[in-house]
């Protein structure tokens, strides 16, 4: 039933943080104005009255965005929920959706700290998770990529991953909560919109089972990261700007992570390497060859070394 969302939200949040929300803790809600985030806002306000604040990020990408943020503000004012409209720093470039997402989380994190909020919630739900995993499967993602929409990252919580999109819309209707529809969700230029249209109303995947698989993948990803860190402590050295990996008789997944760690240390500005480029590099390195990755020269053989590539000559 839609009205059970308040109780389910409290229970899901308690599971994520290992206890009920403290009476002295305040919660921030990221609200776009869409049905998912408005349902989260309404349920949170009922679950923790007087301890909820909301923020809406206006990326400046659509002329309607400011009016949508004001709609959220009016609902908040009517329900005694403090609300702020946040802007993003600097221009958005490259992959527009990825750039906007990074800028949004940066603004929300700064707002959370400034407001002294214990927790920050976003409204990612079960259908979002299905779509994200299918998109990443299509791109050949590994363990880390498939452990994608994680329920918790520090103070960031996603307590609605067990909820379906239709149930959240029903909650808004039952409680007369207004919302807007983001036109990008229907824009076939975006992978997610095309996938959402293709999936339609088919229940091909059980979101609850998928959530358990994602949690298991997240545990495996954390274990692999822990192992890579321990190996790095004893097997990687740095001397005069050159990093050296002495042990290469390891599973490929650990070598990928160690190589990423070395490149990030030599070139902190490097973008995270994609799986295909890493796989191709491993083949070359095992053959004792030298490759260039992220402005670094990586030499293979019985030990692998990483050093910064010399600056390119400008003619």
C-alpha positions as CSV (number, residue, x, y, z in Angstrom):
1,X,0.0,0.0,0.0
2,X,1.3,3.5,-0.8
3,X,0.8,4.8,2.8
4,X,3.3,2.2,4.1
5,X,6.2,4.1,2.5
6,X,6.8,6.2,5.7
7,X,7.4,3.0,7.8
8,X,9.4,1.3,5.0
9,X,11.6,4.4,4.7
10,X,12.4,4.4,8.4
11,X,13.1,0.7,8.4
12,X,15.3,0.9,5.3
13,X,17.3,3.8,6.7
14,X,17.8,2.0,10.0
15,X,19.2,-1.0,8.1
16,X,21.6,1.2,6.2
17,X,23.0,3.0,9.2
18,X,22.7,0.1,11.6
19,X,20.3,1.8,14.0
20,X,17.3,4.2,13.9
21,X,18.1,7.8,13.0
22,X,19.1,9.7,16.2
23,X,16.7,12.2,17.7
24,X,19.4,14.9,17.3
25,X,20.2,14.0,13.7
26,X,18.9,16.0,10.8
27,X,18.4,14.7,7.3
28,X,18.9,16.3,4.0
29,X,16.8,15.3,0.9
30,X,18.0,15.9,-2.6
31,X,14.8,16.8,-4.5
32,X,14.6,17.3,-8.3
33,X,10.9,17.8,-8.3
34,X,10.2,14.5,-10.0
35,X,7.8,11.9,-8.5
36,X,10.5,9.8,-6.9
37,X,12.2,12.6,-5.0
38,X,8.9,14.3,-4.1
39,X,7.7,10.9,-2.6
40,X,10.9,10.6,-0.6
41,X,10.6,14.2,0.6
42,X,6.9,13.7,1.6
43,X,7.6,10.4,3.4
44,X,10.7,11.7,5.2
45,X,8.8,14.8,6.4
46,X,6.2,12.5,7.9
47,X,8.8,10.0,9.3
48,X,11.0,12.6,10.9
49,X,9.0,15.8,11.3
50,X,11.0,18.9,12.0
51,X,14.3,17.2,11.2
52,X,14.3,17.3,7.4
53,X,15.8,19.9,5.0
54,X,15.6,19.8,1.2
55,X,17.8,21.1,-1.6
56,X,17.2,21.3,-5.4
57,X,20.1,21.7,-7.8
58,X,19.5,23.9,-10.8
59,X,22.2,23.0,-13.4
60,X,21.0,25.9,-15.6
61,X,20.5,23.4,-18.5
62,X,16.7,23.8,-19.0
63,X,14.7,27.0,-18.7
64,X,12.0,25.1,-16.8
65,X,14.4,24.0,-14.1
66,X,14.1,27.1,-11.9
67,X,10.3,27.0,-12.0
68,X,10.5,23.3,-11.0
69,X,12.8,24.2,-8.1
70,X,10.4,26.9,-7.0
71,X,7.5,24.3,-7.0
72,X,9.6,22.2,-4.6
73,X,10.2,25.3,-2.5
74,X,6.5,26.1,-2.2
75,X,5.7,22.6,-1.1
76,X,8.5,22.8,1.5
77,X,7.2,26.2,2.7
78,X,3.7,24.8,3.2
79,X,5.1,21.9,5.2
80,X,7.7,23.7,7.3
81,X,10.7,22.1,5.5
82,X,13.7,24.4,4.9
83,X,14.6,24.4,1.2
84,X,17.5,25.8,-0.8
85,X,18.1,26.0,-4.6
86,X,21.7,25.2,-5.3
87,X,23.7,26.1,-8.4
88,X,26.7,24.3,-9.8
89,X,30.2,25.6,-10.1
90,X,31.8,26.1,-13.6
91,X,30.6,24.9,-17.0
92,X,29.5,21.3,-17.7
93,X,31.6,19.5,-20.3
94,X,32.3,16.1,-21.9
95,X,29.6,13.6,-21.2
96,X,26.8,16.0,-20.2
97,X,24.8,13.7,-18.0
98,X,28.0,12.4,-16.2
99,X,29.3,16.0,-15.7
100,X,25.9,17.2,-14.4
101,X,25.7,14.3,-12.0
102,X,29.2,15.0,-10.6
103,X,28.5,18.7,-10.2
104,X,25.1,17.9,-8.5
105,X,26.7,15.6,-5.9
106,X,29.5,18.2,-5.3
107,X,26.9,20.9,-4.6
108,X,24.8,18.7,-2.4
109,X,27.8,17.5,-0.4
110,X,28.8,21.1,0.3
111,X,25.2,22.0,1.3
112,X,25.1,19.0,3.7
113,X,28.3,20.1,5.4
114,X,27.2,23.7,5.6
115,X,23.8,22.8,7.1
116,X,25.3,20.3,9.6
117,X,23.1,17.5,8.3
118,X,23.9,14.0,9.5
119,X,22.6,12.2,6.4
120,X,21.9,13.0,2.7
121,X,19.2,11.0,0.9
122,X,18.6,10.6,-2.8
123,X,15.6,9.0,-4.4
124,X,17.2,6.3,-6.5
125,X,14.7,3.4,-6.7
126,X,14.5,-0.2,-7.9
127,X,13.7,0.6,-11.5
128,X,16.7,3.0,-11.6
129,X,18.9,0.2,-10.4
130,X,17.7,-2.2,-13.0
131,X,18.3,0.3,-15.8
132,X,21.7,1.2,-14.5
133,X,22.9,-2.4,-14.3
134,X,21.6,-3.3,-17.8
135,X,23.3,-0.2,-19.2
136,X,26.6,-1.2,-17.5
137,X,26.3,-4.8,-18.7
138,X,25.9,-3.5,-22.2
139,X,29.2,-1.6,-21.7
140,X,31.1,-4.7,-20.3
141,X,31.4,-3.4,-16.8
142,X,33.3,-5.4,-14.2
143,X,32.7,-6.1,-10.5
144,X,33.1,-2.5,-9.4
145,X,30.9,-1.1,-12.2
146,X,28.1,-3.6,-11.6
147,X,28.1,-2.8,-7.9
148,X,26.7,0.5,-9.1
149,X,23.8,2.1,-7.3
150,X,25.0,1.4,-3.8
151,X,22.6,1.9,-0.9
152,X,25.1,3.8,1.2
153,X,28.3,5.7,0.6
154,X,29.3,7.3,3.9
155,X,26.6,9.8,4.8
156,X,24.9,9.4,1.4
157,X,21.9,7.1,1.6
158,X,19.6,5.6,-1.0
159,X,16.8,4.1,1.1
160,X,14.3,3.7,-1.8
161,X,16.2,1.0,-3.7
162,X,13.5,-1.5,-2.7
163,X,10.7,0.7,-4.0
164,X,9.2,0.6,-7.5
165,X,8.6,3.7,-9.6
166,X,4.9,3.1,-9.8
167,X,4.5,2.8,-6.0
168,X,6.2,6.2,-5.5
169,X,3.9,7.8,-8.0
170,X,1.0,6.2,-6.2
171,X,2.3,7.7,-2.9
172,X,2.3,11.1,-4.4
173,X,-1.2,10.7,-5.7
174,X,-2.5,9.4,-2.4
175,X,-1.0,12.4,-0.5
176,X,-1.6,15.1,-3.1
177,X,2.1,15.7,-3.5
178,X,2.9,17.6,-6.7
179,X,5.7,16.7,-9.1
180,X,7.1,17.4,-12.5
181,X,8.2,15.1,-15.3
182,X,11.8,15.6,-16.5
183,X,11.7,15.6,-20.3
184,X,15.2,14.1,-20.5
185,X,13.5,10.9,-19.2
186,X,11.8,10.6,-22.6
187,X,14.7,12.0,-24.7
188,X,16.0,9.2,-27.0
189,X,19.4,10.9,-27.1
190,X,20.1,9.4,-23.7
191,X,20.8,5.6,-23.2
192,X,18.6,5.5,-20.1
193,X,15.6,6.9,-21.8
194,X,15.8,4.4,-24.7
195,X,16.3,1.5,-22.2
196,X,13.3,2.7,-20.1
197,X,11.1,2.8,-23.1
198,X,12.3,-0.7,-24.2
199,X,11.6,-2.2,-20.8
200,X,8.2,-0.6,-20.6
201,X,6.0,-2.4,-18.1
202,X,7.7,-5.8,-18.4
203,X,8.8,-7.4,-15.2
204,X,11.7,-9.2,-16.6
205,X,14.0,-8.6,-13.6
206,X,13.1,-9.0,-9.9
207,X,14.4,-5.7,-8.3
208,X,14.7,-7.4,-4.9
209,X,16.8,-10.2,-6.3
210,X,18.9,-7.6,-8.2
211,X,19.4,-5.6,-5.1
212,X,20.8,-8.6,-3.3
213,X,23.2,-9.3,-6.2
214,X,24.4,-5.7,-6.2
215,X,25.0,-5.9,-2.5
216,X,27.0,-9.1,-3.0
217,X,29.0,-7.4,-5.8
218,X,29.7,-4.4,-3.5
219,X,31.0,-6.8,-0.9
220,X,33.2,-8.5,-3.5
221,X,34.4,-5.1,-4.8
222,X,35.4,-4.0,-1.2
223,X,37.2,-7.3,-0.6
224,X,39.2,-6.9,-3.8
225,X,40.1,-3.3,-3.0
226,X,41.2,-4.5,0.5
227,X,43.4,-7.2,-1.0
228,X,44.9,-4.8,-3.6
229,X,45.8,-2.3,-0.9
230,X,47.5,-5.0,1.2
231,X,49.5,-6.2,-1.8
232,X,50.4,-2.6,-2.8
233,X,52.0,-2.1,0.7
234,X,54.5,-4.8,0.2
235,X,54.9,-5.1,-3.6
236,X,54.9,-1.5,-4.9
237,X,57.9,0.8,-4.5
238,X,58.5,4.4,-5.6
239,X,61.9,5.7,-6.5
240,X,62.7,8.9,-8.3
241,X,59.3,9.2,-9.8
242,X,59.1,5.6,-11.0
243,X,56.6,3.1,-9.4
244,X,57.5,-0.5,-9.6
245,X,55.3,-3.6,-9.0
246,X,57.5,-6.5,-8.1
247,X,54.8,-9.2,-8.0
248,X,52.8,-10.0,-11.1
249,X,51.8,-13.6,-10.5
250,X,48.3,-12.4,-9.4
251,X,44.8,-12.7,-10.8
252,X,44.0,-10.2,-13.6
253,X,41.5,-8.3,-11.5
254,X,44.0,-7.6,-8.8
255,X,46.6,-6.5,-11.4
256,X,44.1,-4.1,-13.0
257,X,43.5,-2.5,-9.6
258,X,47.2,-2.3,-8.8
259,X,47.9,-0.8,-12.2
260,X,45.1,1.8,-11.7
261,X,46.5,2.6,-8.3
262,X,50.0,3.1,-9.7
263,X,48.8,5.3,-12.5
264,X,46.7,7.4,-10.2
265,X,49.7,7.9,-7.9
266,X,52.0,9.0,-10.8
267,X,49.3,11.1,-12.6
268,X,46.6,12.2,-10.1
269,X,44.7,14.0,-12.8
270,X,44.2,10.9,-15.0
271,X,40.7,9.8,-15.6
272,X,39.9,6.3,-14.4
273,X,40.8,3.8,-17.1
274,X,38.1,1.7,-18.7
275,X,38.1,-2.1,-18.7
276,X,39.0,-2.7,-22.4
277,X,42.0,-0.4,-22.3
278,X,43.3,-2.1,-19.2
279,X,42.7,-5.6,-20.6
280,X,44.7,-4.7,-23.7
281,X,47.5,-3.2,-21.6
282,X,47.7,-6.4,-19.5
283,X,48.3,-8.5,-22.6
284,X,51.1,-6.2,-23.7
285,X,52.7,-6.0,-20.3
286,X,52.7,-9.8,-19.8
287,X,54.6,-10.0,-23.2
288,X,57.2,-7.6,-21.8
289,X,56.2,-4.7,-23.9
290,X,55.7,-1.0,-23.1
291,X,52.4,0.9,-23.4
292,X,51.2,4.4,-22.8
293,X,48.2,4.9,-20.5
294,X,46.8,8.2,-19.1
295,X,50.0,10.1,-19.9
296,X,52.1,7.4,-18.2
297,X,54.6,5.0,-19.7
298,X,54.1,1.5,-18.4
299,X,56.8,-1.1,-19.0
300,X,56.1,-4.9,-18.6
301,X,58.3,-7.9,-18.0
302,X,59.0,-9.7,-14.7
303,X,58.3,-6.5,-12.9
304,X,56.1,-3.6,-14.1
305,X,57.1,0.1,-13.9
306,X,55.0,3.2,-14.3
307,X,56.5,6.7,-14.9
308,X,55.1,9.9,-16.2
309,X,55.4,10.4,-20.0
310,X,57.6,13.3,-21.1
311,X,55.7,16.5,-22.1
312,X,54.7,16.5,-25.8
313,X,56.7,18.9,-28.0
314,X,54.7,21.7,-29.4
315,X,55.7,22.7,-32.9
